């Protein structure tokens, strides 16, 4: 799997910080654990280098809904 995903995490004093690159497998593990939420910004070659919320990426949201059915986003 490629190591081309980046995500924006909360940093010190509410400043966002870019983390990555991570593999798609690592991305899915972070979604599973709740570290990456539907509103988290993601970037990769698949998003054409643009920052987009995770909820706009179909397979990622499908994974989220499967593992977090009690949380409606």
RABELDA-V878375 format. One line per field, one symbol per residue. phi: phi as a letter, one per 30 degrees, with the letter a starting at -180 (. if undefined). burial: b if it has 24 or more other C-alpha atoms within 12 Angstrom, else e. A space follows every 50 residues. Layout:
phi: ???
burial: ???
This chain:
phi: .dcccbbccdcdhiddbdckdbdddddddddedidccedddbbaddchic dbdedccedddddeddcbddccc
burial: eeeebbbbeeeeeeeeeebeeeebeebbebbeeeebbbbbbbbbeeeeee ebbbbeeeebbebbeeeeeeeee
